[in-house]
Amino acid sequence: MTDYLQLAKEIVQRATRDGVQAEALIMDDVSTTLRVDGGEVEQLSQSGSKGLGVRVIDGGKVGYAYTSDFSDEGIQTTINAAHELAQIATPDEFRALPQLQTIPDEDLEIYDPALETVTTSAKVDLAKQAERQTFEADSRIFHAQANYGDSITHVYLANSNGFAGKYSRTTAYAYVFATAKDKDLNDSAQGFGLDSSPYFSELSAVKIGQESAYTSTLTLGGKTVPTQKTTVVFDPMVMTQIIGTLAFAMRADSLQRGRSFLIGKQGTEVGSDKVTLLDNGRMKRGLASAPFDAEGVPTSATRLMDEGIFQNVIYDTYSARMEGGEAFSTGNAQRGSHRNLPGVGPSNFYLQPGILSRDEIIAGIDDGFYITNVMQTGGISPVTGDCSMAASGKWIKNGKLTDPINGVTVATTLNELLKNISEVGNDLRMFPFMGSLGSPTVRVDNVIVGGSVAEAAPAG
Amino acid sequence: MISKETASKVLAVAMKTGADLAEIYVEDTTELQLAMQESKLEQAIRGTDRGAGIRVFFGNLVTYAYTDDLSEESLLRAAEAAGAAGSGSAKSQIIDLTTKNSALAFPIVKPFDTMSIAQKAEILQKVDEKARAYSPHVIQVMPGYVEKHRQMWLYNSDGVAVEDDRSYTEFRVGVTAQKEGVLQSAFEGFGGRVGLELFDTKDPYQAAHNAAESAVKMLDARPCPAGEMPVVICNGWGGVLFHEACGHQMEADFITKGSSAYTGRVGETVANPIITAIDDGTIPGRRGSLRFDDDGVEARKNVLIDKGVLVDYMWDLVEARRAGHHSTGNGRRQSFRHMPMPRMTNTYIDAGPHDPQEIIESTKKGIYIKNMAGGQADIARGDYVFNATEAYLIEDGKLTAPVRSATIAGNGPKALESIDMVGTDLALDPGVGMCGKGQSARVSVGQPTVRIPLANVGGTDN
């Protein structure tokens, strides 16, 4: 087996020239994906792959090339391409590799050695069980499809400032897509249940099955409501989509480059005192936790919004250098794979949980809308701060869930939404979206629910 | 990339445990990406992705193994792994691999190397200048250029041997404008399964101008009204509505599982008779066009809906085998690391009888959608949503004020039944569409101007 850290160091040596910085990233993974449908395995894929990315910085000009070909010739072609591309880039004095920093020696619990020996049949069983649990949870389930996937990834990073580091991580996930049908109501709906962890043994087929059954049946027979301004409750998975947009808006580069509705608001109160947002690259068992980021900077925990006050942003090396002064990288350089240049991105980014349970939040609402599913594509914009999407869920009447709702839109602005968050639940859930994002159940007041023509919309 | 002898050996190993069919898919892809921000060329990326995937069919079970090492030894190892699910002995011999030809050709007039990287970068630089010159309100310009050369070879144990050499060129520009604390952004782009001749007929500077104009115009947009109202959707990219709201529900994987609203409805009237919808993988130069799909099946033009009547779904090899149907050439995969699944290619609603001007004039009060971000659909229910990035109020048959953040939601099959006006002005999109369904695929959409008499519009003005 090739020593990839050694190889990365050698590539850095070959790519470094007078006044030119170089960095090499090697990723090597083994993954399994499988799908169970109707109690039978339909698809099974098990393979390994690897990739190399070479970044050179020549007088502030960046060139990048990648390959999956690790032959000597393939590597040399990649190094040459990176140098060639640097020649056409625009020089930028803030482009530079990070200074060498010590990586704290701490077990982040992101590697499950057991995954190496979990058999394929155990993985198949988990998926089968999740599918079965979905059917058992509700008789209206018409179809369920269970997917399981995992990967064992090794990351090797070296640069010409002397950094050389490696770490390994495991990820295991399973999800069920369910379709529910109700003949009497002449309606069908789809739902989704998901669980993920670095640790295989933490995945719960029961939880996934129950969740996919709940989400697919909850809105069966759902009707629209008159257009009105009301209180809504976002389920954690729904709120997490909004959290992802907030994470984008709180990236240093988004603010520096006019792509955030939060421009000019740093240090001011932008949300209610219930809103505390955190990014923690060192969260134990976090799906985006790592000892160092995509450039070799130690990861850290950053408090971005503290009880409504917008305090900090997340930085990579470039955005911190550009800002100058006391700004430093928060260890938030991310890249999707060896095909991408590093850029600022959230790690484990989440809304800090509060005290009340979901049921207690709902119990406190006389009239409102509990939202368990939204669809949006570009409807939540970190740039304009607009926030509109299609939603379904259940209506809340006198503190209880009542009629199913479907085919309505909800709209507000992110500025309004942050100010109108009046409760945050104690049920924080992290999802493997864009790395790792999470939220508890959240209550938001004064949201416009668009449905049928408003004849007598209640005053907002 | 690999010899037919190697392919035959690999297939024989994959078949030796009693499989019904085995296939090897080889891919060699190179790409170049250039992107600017802050008037700086800051992303210059070149990359290579090369490998093979081996797929083996045992009844309803499909197993897969891939490798980025194309040596015979590594391919044979992958074949062993993919064939490991079987427990019998070889059922049949590999039929001779004779390369199949197709009359379909997508010739590249100007290969990527007819322009230097520096010249390509210069286009982006000028695009940046052009957009910034449009208005002092323009604060950010993001031009980008991508060229991708993806070659594929596919061999299977039924004797299929095909290749498809795909080149894609695309240009895009995003513009953000700011005034009095309000930010708006707009996006333009074009591309196709073409070489650099793309720039002979499409003007990146005009696109820069249009994006800047649109972003600045939307600065004065007022909040969109909320509630149910008529929606008129522009031609071209507006076809994303059909793609999301109905197209996905006509993909065979949702049909064989019975989860789509269109299951079992072939021969039924599912739309107004003025609607004919087509998925056509053979259109020259289009982004979704294929010589052979990623199952090795020749691309075709498939009528999905003929004058309101559902004709057929879109099939890949797996679903076709499952249902005893034939593949319609819709099997596509993101890369050699993925198994194919049913996907759209170039999907559009055909031209109808109405003058587009008349469609707007006959609408008393509603919304006109001129540009939009992508969309999303709930398959089981057929519900869809998309977000308009440039929209206007229609008042007394005229386009009036621009409105911001309009989300349009509704039910796809119901919307399709209800569409009451279809324009004569069929157009395909500019060619930068990307469809996500677990895997990403380049697609095209299209339509004439279309009116939905009642859709749910989500906005902040009630």
Interface residues (C-beta under 8 A of the other chain):
Chain A: D37 E40 V41 E42 Q43 L44 S45 Q46 S47 G48 S49 K50 G51 V62 G63 Y64 A65 Y66 T67 S68 D69 G74 T77 T78 A81 A82 E84 L85 A86 I88 A89 T90 D92 R95 F142 H143 Q145 T179 A180 D187 S188 A189 Q190 S216 T224 T227 Q228 K229 R257 G258 R259 F261 I263 R339 N340 L341 N373 M375 Q376 T377 G378 G379 S381 V383 T384 G385 D386 C387 S388 M389 A390 S392 N406 G407 V408 T409 V410 A411 T412 T413 I448 G450 G451 S452 V453 A454 A457 G460
Chain B: M36 Q37 E38 S39 K40 L41 E42 Q43 A44 I45 R46 G47 T48 D49 R50 G51 N60 L61 V62 T63 Y64 A65 Y66 T67 D68 A78 A81 A85 I117 A118 A121 I139 Q140 T176 Q178 V182 L183 Q184 S185 C224 A226 G227 E228 K257 G258 S259 A261 R337 M339 M372 A373 G374 G375 Q376 A377 D378 I379 A380 R381 D383 Y384 V385 F386 N387 T389 R404 S405 A406 T407 A409 G410 N411 N456 V457 G458 G459 T460 N462
